[in-house]
Amino acid sequence: MTKKAKAYARAGVDVDLGNRLKRQIQSLVKQTHGPQVLGKVGGFGGLFQARFPGMRQPVLAASIDSVGTKLKIAFVLDKHDTVGADLVNHCVNDIAVLGARPLFFLDYIGCEKLERRMFQELLRGISRACRSAGCALLGGETAQLPGMYRPGEYDLAGCIVGVVERDKIVDGKKIRPGDVILGLESNGLHTNGYSLAREILFGKMHLKVSSRVPGSTMIVGKELLRVHKNYQPLLARIPSNVIKGLAHITGGGLIDNLPRILPPNCDAVVEAKSWKVPRIFQILQRNGNIDLREMYQVFNMGIGMVAVVAEENARRAMSMLQAKRIGRIERGSGKTVLKL
């Protein structure tokens, strides 16, 4: 006799499946844990022992973000491990710009219906990126919400907490006219501009995720699922007194993100011709007939992280960060001046 499904499962929420899957991924989660993680996996909250040997005034840094509509590409390709890594790396970068190293991460997955393979792929990607970043995957929430999402779709968000010595916080306050702007290369679109990219590639160019982009060797789906770079290991090489300011180039591009670290009497003058813009952005601009200045406000245009240093430290920092000199700080009113 076939066992009758529970009423909640018939309504679209399979609690038993959720419990089984969470037990199965415990080994993945534990791989990210060090001695500072206390308690068991799956509790009501995560426990992290806040001991920071050698730090005099440890300050916690926190951030929360999502992957945005990049998830739409993962849905179409039915490939979910890369967006999990995207989420972690994006969040790590957001606190790395403060000079912080990551301590622990929590994820949120909201879905129409919990699917075993999708869930396991997401957690593998999140766990892999956390291990790479030296960050504990402390916990999370998986919500089955029938009627809220389309079948096969989900939302993904994450929260990160890190730590930085108070006198080593990077906040841009020491930026002065004459300083140098360095750019660290991105790995494609990272996690921003996907709504516009999808409209151009799929709506205007009528491509599919399996299509080869005309005039290139790029496969659309593979290009769009390139994993967001984690810059924290590179940034950790540089003494905190060398870097005056850091900007993670996400939504808003160079135009909107650089002003977030500028003193009110300084402008960031960016020479757009100082680096080669990756081909994917050229294709999007041309086929979407997008104003070039708007491109630098929507996309990272090949620069995923910006560092501001004094002129005398520029050459050393360029070598250590594998960065390019892309501009300078001038007197102004706290804005980005883009020179095309």
Secondary structure as GFF3:
##gff-version 3
##sequence-region A 1 340
A	DSSP	alpha_helix	7	10	.	.	.	ID=ss1
A	DSSP	alpha_helix	15	24	.	.	.	ID=ss2
A	DSSP	alpha_helix	26	30	.	.	.	ID=ss3
A	DSSP	beta_strand	37	38	.	.	.	ID=ss4
A	DSSP	beta_strand	47	48	.	.	.	ID=ss5
A	DSSP	beta_strand	58	66	.	.	.	ID=ss6
A	DSSP	three_ten_helix	68	70	.	.	.	ID=ss7
A	DSSP	alpha_helix	71	77	.	.	.	ID=ss8
A	DSSP	alpha_helix	81	96	.	.	.	ID=ss9
A	DSSP	beta_strand	101	111	.	.	.	ID=ss10
A	DSSP	alpha_helix	116	133	.	.	.	ID=ss11
A	DSSP	beta_strand	136	144	.	.	.	ID=ss12
A	DSSP	beta_strand	154	165	.	.	.	ID=ss13
A	DSSP	three_ten_helix	166	168	.	.	.	ID=ss14
A	DSSP	beta_strand	180	185	.	.	.	ID=ss15
A	DSSP	alpha_helix	194	198	.	.	.	ID=ss16
A	DSSP	pi_helix	199	204	.	.	.	ID=ss17
A	DSSP	alpha_helix	220	224	.	.	.	ID=ss18
A	DSSP	alpha_helix	232	235	.	.	.	ID=ss19
A	DSSP	beta_strand	243	248	.	.	.	ID=ss20
A	DSSP	alpha_helix	253	257	.	.	.	ID=ss21
A	DSSP	three_ten_helix	258	261	.	.	.	ID=ss22
A	DSSP	beta_strand	266	271	.	.	.	ID=ss23
A	DSSP	three_ten_helix	272	274	.	.	.	ID=ss24
A	DSSP	alpha_helix	279	288	.	.	.	ID=ss25
A	DSSP	alpha_helix	292	298	.	.	.	ID=ss26
A	DSSP	beta_strand	303	309	.	.	.	ID=ss27
A	DSSP	three_ten_helix	311	313	.	.	.	ID=ss28
A	DSSP	alpha_helix	314	321	.	.	.	ID=ss29
A	DSSP	beta_strand	324	331	.	.	.	ID=ss30
A	DSSP	beta_strand	336	339	.	.	.	ID=ss31
###
